[in-house]
Amino acid sequence: MGVGLVAAGARALTGALAVLRAAWRVARWPVAIAGLLATIAVEAVVVMVLAWPLDPAALRAAGAPLVVTDRHGAVLATVPAPGGRPDADHWVPLAEIPSVAVAALLESEDDGFWDHGGVDGRALVRAAWLDVKAGRAAYGGSTITMQVARLAYTQGQPRGLGRKVREAVQALRIERAMDKREILEQWLNRAYFGNGAWGIDAAAHTYFGKPAAALSTAEVVLLVCLPRAPTAYDPIERPGAAQARRDRVLDRMVAAGALAADEAARAKAQPLAIRLHRGARRAPHFVRMAIASVPREVAARGGVVRTTLDGRLQDVLERRAAEHVRALAGKNVDQAGLVVLDTASGEVLAWIGAALPDGPGGAIDLVTRRRHPGSALKPFVYAAAIEAGDLPSTVAYDVRDVSPDYFVAEGGREHGPVRYREALGSSYNFAAVHALERASVTRVMTALRAAGVATLPGTPDDYGLRLALGAAKVRLVDLAAGYGFAARGGMVRAPAAVVTVTAPDGRRWRPPVAVERRVFGAEAAWLTMDMMADPEARRPAFGQEHPFDLPWPVAAKTGTARGFADTVAIAATREVTVAAWAGTVDGSPTQGVPAMRAAAPLVRDALLAYADGRRLTLPTRPDDVEAIDVCEVSGGLPGPHCAVKRDWAPRGKGPTHTCAWHPAPGVTVFPDGLRGWAARVGLHAP
C-alpha cells in the first residue's frame, strides 16, 4: 500500500511538472517581454538621472509672489505663490529653524531619510499593500525628497502612477544635485501648512505671530505635522486633531531617542495660543478665499491678482462692525461677519470674516461658516407658494395647530389669519409653516438648491415643515447671493472675487463668467420683493423705527436661531445685496438680542456706506402685475361688509371668490382651521 502511495505521488508530481512546462511554453514570451520592458524602463531612468543632472539653482528661492489688490489697485496682501518657487524674502535657511523641526519631520514623514537615495522601495511596497487592503489610494509611500519633487514639479497634477513615477525620477535627480540638509530646507520652505501659509516661517507668523526661529518645541512640532493633511489637521478649525497628531509625533520622537521624555511632556502640557495673525494683510479672510478660487497652476506662476473688493468700503465697514460688536459685548454678542455683493454681477465688494480678529473665533471666516439662518429662509417659502398659485393677499393661519405635521401644544404667540404680506414682513412663524405646507417642502427645497443657498442632502421628510424656520445650516455668502432673486427678476448669480491674474511674463487669466440661474418667475420674484420691502407689513412686529427704516425702500429680512446665538439680516436692492451675521461663535445664547438689534444694524451701515448719499432702488413693477382689492381679513374679493386693502397680483390671477367670512356687519365666521385659535382667544362663531 505504501508503494502505491509513493507511485501515485510520483505520477502527481510528474503531471504538475508537465503542466508547469506547458504553462511556461505559453507564458515565457510575455514574461520575457515584460522583463525586457522593465529593464529598459529602469535603464531609461538611470540615463535620465545621470545624463540630465538637475541644476540646484532651479530649486532656489527666486519665484514671484502673488500680489493681491483690490478693484482700485491698492495692495491687500503679498503672499508666496502656492506650489510655485518661493519668494526669496520668505525663505528661511535651515540653520534658522529649530533643530527639533528636523527630528519631528523625519519621524512624521520619512524615518529612513538618511539611508535612501531619494526613493524608498520598502515604503512604496508597504504603501501599495496598504492601498490594496484599503481599496483606494490612501497611502503614498513618498519620501521627503519625493515630496519636494511634488512641491516643485507636479503640484496640482492628478494623482496616479504616472505622477508617482515622475516624482521618483525627480527625487533621484534632486538627491544627486543636493545634500540631505539642503533637501530638508527645501521641504520646510515649500510645504503647505494651511490657511495660506507656504513654508514654515510663513506658518509661524500665520499661527503664532513670530518667526520660525522663535518657536518652542510644542509649536514647531505642531507645525511640522500640518502638511500631512492641512485640512484635517487645521489648528484653527480642528485644534484637537492637530494637537493629537503632534502628541503622537512627540511620542515617536521619544521612542526613537530624538527627544527626551521630560521635554516631550513639557511640550504636551504647554498651552498653545493659536490664531490667525493678520500681519500686513488687509481683508485676510477675503484674500484667503480669493487665492483659493484661482486654479493652482495659474497661482503658481505668481503675479498680480486683481480682485473685486472695494478696499475703501471694506475699511469703513471693518471699523463699524468692530464698534458694533464691542457695543453688544455686555449682551454676550462676541463676533460678527458681513458680506456685500454687487447685485447685478455678483462681485464681492466687502467681506468681513470676523469683525473682531482678536476676538473669539477671530480666525474663522464667518462668511463661509455654516450657521442656522432662522427666519431668513422665509422669503423662499413665500416665493415658492406664490409660484404655486398663491398671492401676497393669500391668508396663512398663524396658529399653533396649523397642521397635524407641525403642532405646538402650548406657547408660541399666535396672530390668527394673516395675509402673506404681513406674515412675511412681521416674520410670523406659524404662518410660515402654513405657507410651506401649501407650497410643499419639495418645492422649497428645489428653490433653495437652485439658488445655491443650501445643498440640503436628504429627502423632504428629513426637514419637514421645520424648514420654514431655518432647519438647515447655510453659509452667509450663499444666502446673500440667493437673495439676489428678489432684485433680479427671479435670477441668481454666484459670487465672484477675482477679476484677473496677471503673471510676471504677461500671461493673463480671467475666471469664467458665472452663469445665471433662474429660481422663480419674474412675477413671483417681484411680488416677494414687494412684500419684503413693505414698511407697513413690518410695523406690527418691529414698530416704526428699526434699522431698515432707510431713506429708500429695501427688500429685507432677518432671522434669529438657537437662543439668539445666530442672528442674520439680509437686504437687497438693484445695486447691492448685503448680508450680516452676529452672535456667539461657540453657540452659547446671547442675552436676548434679536437679529434686528444684532445683525440688522450692520446691514444698515453697509447700505448707507455704499450709497454714500445716493438713492438706492428696487426693481420696477412688471407689466404683468396689476393692483387688486381684497378683504384685509380673508384675502378674498371684498364683500359688502369687508374692510378693503389694496394689493398686487399677476394680471388676471387675482382671487376669484368673494369673501364669505363677513356675512353681516360686525360678524366674522372663521373657517374650520381657525376654530381652535378663535376659541383660545375668545372669538366664538355666531
PyMOL commands that set and color helices and strands:
alter all, ss='L'
color gray80, all
select helices_A, chain A and resi 2-51+56-59+88-90+94-96+99-109+121-134+144-154+161-177+180-190+200-208+212-214+217-228+239-255+261-269+284-292+296-299+311-327+329-331+374-387+420-425+429-439+441-450+460-469+476-487+522-532+535-542+595-598+600-611+672-680
alter helices_A, ss='H'
color red, helices_A
select strands_A, chain A and resi 66-69+75-79+303-307+335-342+348-352+395-398+416-419+491-492+498-502+508-509+517-518+555-561+566-572+576-583+625-631+644-650
alter strands_A, ss='S'
color yellow, strands_A
deselect
rebuild
show_as cartoon
